[in-house]
């Protein structure tokens, strides 16, 4: 058992375009992270072969793109991503997005860019994700214009 978990300078990591994260639980079988995405913040589209993820929104509104759908979640709501499903996480809102991200098992060594999606074993259900890479490039270009 551990004591209270909180975001501190010791467990902080930068990621994406101006995003912040804090490792609250960091074990091979389970990770819990708090993450902050500023307006326009996003990560590169990717998928996990083994890990299942749950994104729980603390503040703001999460935009999560998967093949063929755009999912939205606001504070107090969660979205689940099963293994093999490509996804693109974005903050399209005007305020910081704060989420708790649960991954089981941890995603260390289990993160693949959409370009590698063809390498997913046949027993993992997945869909073509080329459009996610296009969406990501458009988001990054728009972000560069705003800078």
Residue pairs with C-beta under 8 A, 6 or more apart in sequence:
2 25
5 24
5 25
5 32
6 22
6 24
7 22
7 24
7 34
8 22
11 22
11 23
11 24
11 26
12 20
12 21
12 22
13 20
13 21
13 22
13 23
14 20
14 21
15 21
15 35
15 43
16 37
16 41
16 42
16 43
16 44
17 40
17 41
17 42
17 140
17 143
18 38
18 40
18 41
19 35
19 36
19 37
19 38
19 41
19 43
20 35
20 36
21 33
21 34
21 35
21 36
21 101
22 33
22 34
22 35
23 31
23 33
24 32
24 33
24 34
25 31
25 32
26 106
27 106
28 105
28 106
28 108
29 104
29 105
29 106
30 102
30 103
30 104
30 105
30 106
31 101
31 102
31 103
31 104
31 106
31 107
32 100
32 101
32 102
33 100
33 101
33 103
34 58
34 98
34 99
34 100
34 101
35 98
35 99
35 100
35 101
36 96
36 97
36 98
37 60
37 89
37 90
37 91
37 96
37 97
37 99
38 91
38 96
38 97
39 91
39 92
39 93
39 94
39 95
39 96
40 91
40 92
40 139
40 142
40 143
40 146
41 90
41 91
41 97
42 88
42 89
42 90
42 91
42 136
42 139
42 140
42 143
43 88
43 89
44 88
44 113
44 136
45 65
45 86
45 87
45 88
45 113
45 114
45 129
45 132
45 133
45 135
45 136
46 86
46 87
46 111
46 112
46 113
46 114
47 83
47 84
47 85
47 86
47 87
47 112
47 114
47 117
47 120
47 126
47 129
48 81
48 83
48 84
48 103
48 107
48 110
48 111
48 112
49 83
49 84
49 110
49 112
49 120
49 121
49 124
50 83
50 105
50 110
51 83
51 103
51 104
51 105
51 106
51 107
51 110
52 80
52 81
52 82
52 83
52 103
52 104
53 80
53 81
53 101
53 102
53 103
53 107
54 78
54 79
54 80
54 81
54 101
54 102
55 62
55 64
55 73
55 78
55 79
55 80
55 81
55 89
55 99
55 100
55 101
56 77
56 78
56 99
56 100
56 101
56 102
57 73
57 74
57 75
57 76
57 77
57 78
57 97
57 98
57 99
58 75
58 98
58 99
58 100
59 75
59 95
59 96
59 97
59 98
60 74
60 75
60 91
60 93
60 95
60 96
60 97
60 98
61 72
61 73
61 74
61 75
61 91
61 92
61 93
61 97
62 71
62 72
62 73
62 74
62 79
62 89
62 90
62 91
62 97
62 99
63 70
63 71
63 72
63 89
63 90
63 91
63 92
64 70
64 71
64 72
64 73
64 79
64 81
64 87
64 88
64 89
64 90
65 71
65 87
65 88
65 90
65 132
65 135
66 81
66 85
66 86
66 87
66 88
66 127
67 85
67 86
67 127
67 128
67 129
67 131
67 132
68 127
71 79
73 79
81 87
82 125
83 124
84 120
84 124
84 125
84 126
85 125
85 126
85 127
86 114
86 117
86 126
86 127
86 129
86 132
87 132
88 132
88 135
88 136
90 139
91 97
112 119
112 120
113 133
114 129
114 130
114 132
114 133
115 133
117 126
117 128
117 129
120 126
